[in-house]
């Protein structure tokens, strides 16, 4: 049997309590795709808007494009969300509509959301990426 000194015991106890506290702060969500029964789990931290954006990205990867777009637009439309999340949601919804694997992709909608982003948030951190995406989509459309 191993005997711990009082100091070692207190340290172990503190590590266990800190671990429990940190793991209890994490949010976990799980989505199930009914079509094929697959289950995709993911974890996220932070604000509700940040978590919704992370969930929408996962939905896009899972091929649930309408659900992803709907969730992103709800983040954008909520005036309670900080502008950085609203900007990111607009950028991400454009990505859903121009996503290569999305068989129902809609370049016009993607362009509309990118232009709306630049008009409404001229100082957005997504400006360079949005302008590059606009050029790329217009090049694809002209083919």
MOQUISUL-V162487 format. One record per residue. N is the residue number from 0. PSI is psi in degrees with one decimal (* if undefined). Layout:
N&PSI + N&PSI
//
This chain:
0&136.5 + 1&130.4 + 2&130.5 + 3&143.2 + 4&164.3 + 5&-40.3 + 6&-45.1 + 7&-39.7 + 8&-45.1 + 9&-41.8 + 10&-46.1 + 11&-43.0 + 12&-40.7 + 13&-39.7 + 14&-43.2 + 15&-44.9 + 16&-40.8 + 17&-41.3 + 18&-44.9 + 19&-42.6 + 20&-48.1 + 21&-39.4 + 22&-26.4 + 23&-17.2 + 24&-17.1 + 25&141.0 + 26&141.5 + 27&138.3 + 28&153.8 + 29&136.5 + 30&145.0 + 31&129.7 + 32&116.6 + 33&-30.3 + 34&-46.5 + 35&0.0 + 36&5.5 + 37&152.9 + 38&125.1 + 39&120.7 + 40&146.4 + 41&156.7 + 42&151.1 + 43&155.9 + 44&163.2 + 45&-157.4 + 46&167.2 + 47&-39.5 + 48&-43.2 + 49&-41.7 + 50&-40.0 + 51&-38.6 + 52&-42.6 + 53&-41.6 + 54&-41.1 + 55&-39.0 + 56&-42.1 + 57&-39.4 + 58&-40.6 + 59&-46.1 + 60&-36.1 + 61&-0.8 + 62&13.2 + 63&70.4 + 64&-43.4 + 65&-42.0 + 66&-41.2 + 67&-47.1 + 68&-42.7 + 69&-44.1 + 70&-43.2 + 71&-40.5 + 72&-31.8 + 73&-34.8 + 74&-46.4 + 75&-43.0 + 76&-15.0 + 77&113.0 + 78&-14.5 + 79&-19.2 + 80&144.0 + 81&152.2 + 82&-32.8 + 83&-36.2 + 84&-35.7 + 85&-41.2 + 86&-47.7 + 87&-38.2 + 88&-42.6 + 89&-43.4 + 90&-45.2 + 91&-36.6 + 92&-31.4 + 93&-35.8 + 94&-36.7 + 95&-45.2 + 96&-16.5 + 97&9.2 + 98&128.2 + 99&-41.4 + 100&-6.3 + 101&106.7 + 102&-19.5 + 103&28.4 + 104&148.8 + 105&96.9 + 106&-32.0 + 107&-42.9 + 108&-42.9 + 109&-46.3 + 110&-42.1 + 111&-43.6 + 112&-37.5 + 113&-43.0 + 114&-37.7 + 115&-41.3 + 116&-48.8 + 117&-34.3 + 118&-46.7 + 119&-31.6 + 120&72.6 + 121&-23.6 + 122&18.4 + 123&146.3 + 124&-12.6 + 125&5.3 + 126&-53.6 + 127&-45.6 + 128&-42.0 + 129&-44.6 + 130&-39.1 + 131&-41.4 + 132&-40.6 + 133&-46.8 + 134&-44.6 + 135&-45.9 + 136&-42.6 + 137&-36.7 + 138&-40.7 + 139&-39.5 + 140&-28.6 + 141&-6.0 + 142&*
//
